[in-house]
């Protein structure tokens, strides 16, 4: 393996805790990780990481910068962390001849409207939907909108701005709230497209699941199916707990996997990680969205994969030596690796990319924001960590920062992790630990103008 083929370009909106997980994985594999970020162009490498600065809101221009920098010595692989960098990564991969999702497919995933159109054209279960201009304030009766319905921005993520309306009054209130959110300086600064439009769609009852997957030349491998045990019925849709393996029946899980394959095929996704969301009810499996990137935040820590035999024994060797290292381990030797290491192995086509998920049940809680306010105090962390089954607590919100609750917010207070013999035990551990935590959030005074902190 040549030195260039051991390099991976990681497109990331910020160098936060998720990228550190990739750094740890790259170090264990002897792989060089190179960053493409949207940091300020005026700062001369402030973190001394040689990151290439680009603007992700101009994906084709960002890709041109990458081509100029790496055309002479293309990397072995390209990965994107987060939604905003994904399209620039796809354009760059196409220009450099690196296996990846096609830019048109990534662009379809970024637009909730286009995703709905693709699913409808493919014959997948799709709610009735309308693209609606926010100005003037829409009148649901004139647009043929029925209740209950869901209003959502066309391109924001993490359920930001997503609201349910059960009648005309709730619809008007939600539309007004979306007008204010999409006109805010924080959202305008992202330069997301179509901030003057929203998607209004029929509410889909049922339970929700998430799927983590990995595409290889168009063939989807399901890495995990996460149950979301908390009811996501509105009025807002802040996610909380993910638990795997799923407690749905085998038949239901087969239907979820089939729908995931149909959805990725309809979108034309080809190569790399995907994170997808689905609703399940008596009519079947409804695809909500598919993102051409791995699960966000720290949630990937809920997944571990088992390397066995010689692959586990030689895993600490430099990447270029893996294929030539003779087997030295017994068939029973094994070790676990992170999701990020699995993705690097897959991207570079190294052995071990097919490692299965561990047998134990695991769960993660994205610690919800109970109300908007300035975070003044956090209590109960030690008690939460002492809860049987809890493996990690990471508070990602910073003291004295202003934190927004949903639907305006999009960042959690932190992450709780649990492992247990069964999914029910893992979920119970999270709930008991969360009950120990106390967050003091000071309401904002009317004269205050806080800057909202956003987390990776």
C-alpha positions in Angstrom: 0.0 0.0 0.0 1.5 3.4 -1.1 1.8 6.2 1.5 -0.9 8.2 -0.4 -3.3 5.3 -0.1 -2.9 5.3 3.7 -4.2 8.9 3.9 -7.8 9.7 4.6 -9.4 13.1 4.0 -11.9 13.8 6.8 -14.5 16.6 5.9 -15.7 18.0 9.2 -17.6 21.2 10.1 -15.6 21.6 13.2 -12.8 19.7 15.0 -14.8 18.5 17.9 -15.2 15.3 19.9 -16.4 13.1 17.0 -13.2 13.9 15.0 -11.1 12.9 18.0 -12.7 9.5 17.8 -11.4 9.3 14.2 -8.0 10.4 15.3 -7.8 7.6 17.9 -8.8 5.1 15.2 -6.4 6.4 12.6 -3.5 6.3 15.1 -4.3 2.6 16.0 -4.2 1.8 12.2 -1.1 3.8 11.3 -3.3 5.9 9.0 -2.7 9.6 8.3 -5.8 11.7 8.8 -6.0 15.0 6.9 -8.8 17.5 7.7 -10.9 19.7 5.4 -12.9 22.2 7.6 -14.9 25.4 7.4 -12.7 27.3 9.9 -11.8 30.9 9.3 -9.4 31.4 6.4 -7.7 34.2 8.2 -6.3 32.1 11.0 -2.8 30.5 10.2 -3.5 27.0 11.3 -4.4 27.9 14.9 -4.6 24.2 16.1 -1.5 23.1 14.2 -3.3 20.3 12.4 -2.7 21.5 8.8 -6.4 21.5 8.0 -7.5 22.8 4.6 -10.0 25.6 5.2 -13.0 25.8 2.8 -16.6 27.0 2.8 -19.1 24.1 2.9 -22.0 26.4 1.9 -20.2 26.5 -1.5 -19.5 22.7 -2.0 -18.2 22.9 -5.6 -15.8 25.7 -4.7 -14.7 23.7 -1.6 -14.1 20.7 -3.8 -12.0 22.7 -6.2 -9.7 23.7 -3.3 -9.3 20.1 -2.3 -8.5 19.1 -5.9 -5.9 21.8 -6.2 -4.3 20.6 -2.9 -4.4 16.8 -3.5 -4.7 16.1 -7.2 -1.0 15.2 -7.5 -1.2 12.7 -4.6 -4.9 11.7 -4.1 -5.8 10.2 -0.7 -6.8 6.6 -0.3 -10.3 7.6 1.0 -12.7 10.4 1.8 -15.1 10.5 4.7 -17.5 13.2 5.9 -18.7 13.9 9.5 -21.9 15.8 9.7 -24.5 16.9 7.2 -23.0 20.2 6.0 -19.6 18.8 4.8 -21.2 15.8 3.0 -21.8 17.4 -0.4 -18.3 19.0 -0.7 -16.8 15.6 0.2 -18.8 14.0 -2.6 -17.7 16.5 -5.2 -14.1 16.1 -4.1 -14.2 12.3 -4.1 -15.7 12.4 -7.6 -12.9 14.7 -8.8 -10.2 12.7 -7.3 -11.6 9.3 -8.4 -12.1 8.1 -4.8 -15.1 5.7 -4.1 -17.9 7.7 -2.5 -21.5 8.6 -2.9 -22.5 10.6 -6.0 -23.0 14.4 -5.4 -26.5 14.2 -6.9 -27.5 11.5 -4.3 -26.0 13.5 -1.5 -27.8 16.6 -2.6 -31.1 14.7 -2.6 -30.5 13.6 0.9 -29.8 17.1 2.1 -33.2 18.3 0.9 -36.2 16.9 2.8 -38.4 17.9 -0.1 -36.3 16.1 -2.7 -36.0 13.0 -0.4 -39.8 12.8 -0.2 -40.1 13.1 -4.0 -37.5 10.3 -4.5 -39.3 8.0 -2.1 -42.7 8.7 -3.7 -41.3 8.0 -7.1 -39.8 4.7 -5.9 -43.1 3.5 -4.6 -42.0 3.6 -0.9 -44.5 4.5 1.8 -44.6 8.3 1.8 -46.9 10.8 3.6 -48.7 13.5 1.7 -46.5 16.5 1.6 -46.4 20.1 0.4 -43.5 22.6 -0.1 -44.8 25.8 1.4 -43.5 29.4 1.2 -43.3 30.9 4.7 -44.2 34.4 3.5 -46.9 35.3 3.6 -48.0 33.0 6.5 -49.5 30.0 4.9 -53.2 29.2 5.2 -53.6 25.4 5.5 -57.1 25.2 4.2 -56.1 26.9 0.9 -53.2 24.5 0.5 -55.2 21.3 1.1 -53.3 20.6 4.3 -55.1 18.3 6.8 -54.3 17.6 10.4 -52.4 16.3 12.2 -49.4 17.5 10.2 -45.7 18.2 10.7 -43.9 21.4 9.7 -40.1 21.2 9.1 -37.3 23.2 7.5 -36.1 21.8 4.2 -32.4 21.3 5.2 -31.8 21.6 8.9 -30.8 18.5 10.9 -31.2 17.1 14.5 -35.0 17.7 14.3 -34.3 21.5 14.6 -37.5 23.4 13.8 -39.6 20.3 13.4 -43.1 20.7 14.9 -46.5 18.9 14.9 -49.7 20.8 14.5 -53.1 19.3 15.3 -55.3 22.2 14.1 -55.2 25.5 12.4 -54.2 27.5 15.5 -51.3 25.2 16.2 -50.3 25.4 12.6 -50.2 29.2 12.6 -48.2 29.2 15.8 -45.7 26.7 14.4 -45.3 28.6 11.1 -44.7 31.8 13.0 -42.1 30.1 15.2 -40.4 28.7 12.0 -40.4 32.2 10.5 -38.4 33.5 13.5 -36.0 30.6 13.6 -35.2 30.6 9.9 -34.7 34.4 10.0 -32.4 34.3 13.0 -28.7 35.3 12.5 -27.5 31.9 13.6 -29.4 30.1 10.9 -28.8 32.8 8.2 -25.1 32.5 8.9 -25.2 28.8 7.8 -26.3 30.0 4.3 -28.5 26.9 4.0 -30.7 27.0 0.9 -34.4 27.5 0.8 -34.7 29.2 4.2 -37.9 30.9 2.9 -39.7 27.5 2.4 -40.8 24.7 4.7 -42.1 21.2 4.2 -45.5 20.3 5.5 -46.3 16.7 5.6 -48.9 14.3 7.0 -48.1 13.1 10.5 -47.0 9.4 10.5 -48.1 7.6 13.7 -46.0 4.7 15.0 -42.7 3.9 16.5 -39.4 5.2 15.3 -36.1 3.4 14.6 -32.7 4.4 13.3 -30.4 2.3 11.1 -26.6 2.6 10.9 -25.4 1.1 7.6 -22.4 0.8 5.4 -22.6 0.7 1.6 -19.9 -1.1 -0.5 -20.4 -0.5 -4.3 -24.1 -0.1 -3.8 -24.6 -3.1 -1.5 -25.9 -2.1 2.0 -24.7 -3.8 5.2 -26.8 -3.1 8.3 -24.5 -2.4 11.2 -27.2 -1.8 13.8 -30.9 -1.1 14.2 -31.6 1.3 17.1 -34.9 1.4 18.8 -36.1 4.8 20.0 -38.2 3.8 23.1 -39.4 7.3 23.9 -42.6 8.3 22.0 -41.7 10.8 19.3 -45.2 12.2 18.9 -44.7 15.9 19.2 -45.2 18.8 19.5 -41.4 18.7 19.1 -39.2 15.8 18.1 -36.0 16.0 20.2 -34.4 12.5 20.2 -33.3 11.0 23.5 -32.5 7.3 23.7 -31.1 4.8 21.2 -31.0 1.1 22.1 -29.5 -1.8 20.1 -30.2 -4.6 19.3 -33.7 -3.9 18.3 -36.6 -5.5 20.2 -38.8 -5.6 17.1 -39.6 -9.0 15.8 -37.3 -10.7 13.3 -40.0 -10.1 10.6 -40.2 -6.4 11.4 -36.4 -6.1 11.4 -36.2 -7.8 8.0 -38.8 -5.3 6.8 -36.7 -2.4 8.2 -33.6 -3.7 6.5 -35.4 -4.1 3.2 -36.8 -0.6 3.4 -33.3 0.7 4.2 -32.0 -1.0 1.1 -34.8 0.3 -1.1 -34.4 3.8 0.2 -30.6 3.9 -0.4 -31.1 2.4 -3.8 -33.8 5.0 -4.7 -31.5 7.8 -3.7 -28.6 6.3 -5.6 -26.2 6.1 -2.7 -23.2 3.9 -3.5 -20.3 3.8 -1.1 -19.7 4.8 2.5 -21.6 5.1 5.7 -25.3 6.0 6.0 -27.6 6.9 9.0 -31.3 6.5 8.3 -34.6 7.0 10.2 -37.8 5.1 9.8 -41.3 4.9 11.3 -43.2 1.7 11.7 -46.9 1.2 12.0 -49.6 -1.3 10.9 -49.2 -0.2 7.2 -45.5 -1.0 7.2 -42.1 0.8 7.3 -42.0 4.4 6.3 -38.5 5.9 5.4 -38.1 9.3 6.9 -34.6 10.3 5.8 -31.2 8.9 4.9 -28.1 10.8 5.7 -24.8 9.9 3.7 -22.7 10.0 6.9 -22.2 8.1 10.1 -24.3 8.7 13.2 -23.7 12.1 14.8 -22.3 13.5 18.0 -20.8 10.9 20.4 -23.5 8.4 19.6 -21.0 6.2 17.6 -19.5 5.2 21.0 -22.6 3.0 21.5 -21.3 0.7 18.8 -18.4 -1.7 19.1 -17.3 -4.4 16.6 -15.4 -7.6 17.2 -12.2 -8.4 15.4 -11.3 -12.0 15.7 -8.3 -14.3 14.9 -5.2 -12.9 13.1 -6.9 -9.6 12.3 -7.3 -8.8 16.0 -3.7 -9.8 16.7 -2.3 -7.7 13.9 -4.6 -4.7 14.3 -1.9 -2.5 15.9 0.4 -2.9 12.8 0.6 -0.1 10.3 -2.1 -0.1 7.7 0.3 -1.0 4.9 1.5 -4.1 6.7 -1.9 -5.6 7.5 -2.3 -7.6 4.3 1.3 -9.0 4.6 1.4 -9.7 8.3 1.3 -13.5 8.9 -1.3 -14.9 11.2 -0.1 -15.1 14.8 -3.2 -15.4 16.8 -5.4 -18.3 17.8 -8.9 -18.5 16.3 -10.3 -17.5 19.7 -8.4 -14.2 20.2 -10.5 -11.1 19.6 -10.8 -7.4 20.5 -13.4 -4.7 19.9 -13.0 -1.7 17.7 -14.9 1.5 17.4 -17.3 2.5 14.7 -14.7 5.0 13.5 -12.1 2.3 13.1 -14.5 0.1 11.2 -15.3 3.0 8.8 -11.6 3.7 8.2 -11.0 0.0 7.5 -13.9 0.0 5.1 -12.8 3.2 3.4 -9.3 1.9 2.9 -10.4 -1.6 2.1 -8.5 -3.1 4.9 -9.2 -6.4 6.5 -11.6 -6.3 9.4 -14.1 -4.1 7.7 -16.7 -6.9 8.0 -16.3 -7.2 11.8 -19.7 -7.9 13.4 -21.2 -5.8 16.2 -20.6 -7.1 19.7 -23.2 -9.4 21.3 -24.0 -7.2 24.3 -26.8 -4.7 24.3 -25.8 -1.0 24.3 -27.6 2.3 24.5 -27.0 6.0 24.4 -29.0 8.9 25.7 -28.6 12.2 24.1 -29.2 14.2 27.3 -32.2 16.5 26.6 -32.4 20.2 27.2 -35.4 20.7 29.6 -35.7 24.5 28.9 -33.7 27.2 27.2 -31.3 29.1 29.4 -27.7 29.8 30.5 -26.2 26.6 32.0 -25.1 27.6 35.5 -24.6 24.3 37.3 -24.5 20.5 36.8 -25.0 18.1 39.7 -25.2 14.4 40.2 -22.5 13.3 37.7 -20.8 10.9 40.2 -24.1 9.3 41.2 -25.0 8.8 37.6 -21.7 7.1 36.8 -22.2 4.8 39.8 -25.5 3.5 38.2 -25.0 -0.3 37.3 -24.6 -0.6 33.5 -23.4 2.9 32.9 -20.1 2.9 31.0 -19.6 6.6 30.3 -21.0 10.1 30.9 -19.8 13.0 28.7 -21.2 16.5 29.3 -20.6 18.4 26.1 -22.4 21.7 27.1 -20.2 24.3 28.7 -21.0 26.2 31.8 -22.2 29.7 31.3 -23.2 29.0 27.7 -26.7 29.7 26.5 -28.4 26.5 25.5 -31.6 26.4 23.4 -34.3 23.8 23.9 -36.1 22.3 20.9 -37.5 23.2 18.4 -35.1 26.1 18.1 -32.1 24.2 19.6 -30.1 21.4 18.0 -27.4 20.6 20.6 -27.7 18.3 23.6 -26.3 18.7 27.1 -24.2 15.6 26.7 -24.3 11.8 26.3 -24.9 8.9 28.6 -23.8 5.3 27.6 -24.8 1.9 28.9 -24.1 -1.7 28.2 -26.0 -4.7 29.6 -27.1 -8.3 28.8 -30.4 -7.1 27.3 -31.7 -3.9 25.6 -34.3 -3.4 28.4 -31.5 -3.4 31.1 -29.4 -1.0 29.1 -32.4 1.4 28.7 -33.2 1.1 32.4 -29.6 2.0 33.3 -29.8 5.2 31.2 -33.1 6.3 32.8 -31.8 5.7 36.3 -28.6 7.5 35.7 -30.4 10.4 34.0 -32.6 10.8 37.1 -29.5 11.5 39.1 -28.5 14.5 37.0 -29.5 18.1 37.7 -29.0 20.9 35.3 -29.6 24.5 36.4 -30.5 26.7 33.4 -31.0 30.4 34.1 -33.7 31.9 31.9 -32.6 34.7 29.6 -33.6 38.2 30.5 -35.3 40.2 27.7 -32.3 42.5 27.4 -29.9 39.7 26.9 -28.7 38.7 23.4 -26.7 35.4 24.0 -24.8 33.7 21.3 -26.0 30.1 20.9 -23.3 27.5 21.2 -23.6 24.7 18.7 -21.9 21.3 19.3 -20.6 18.8 16.9 
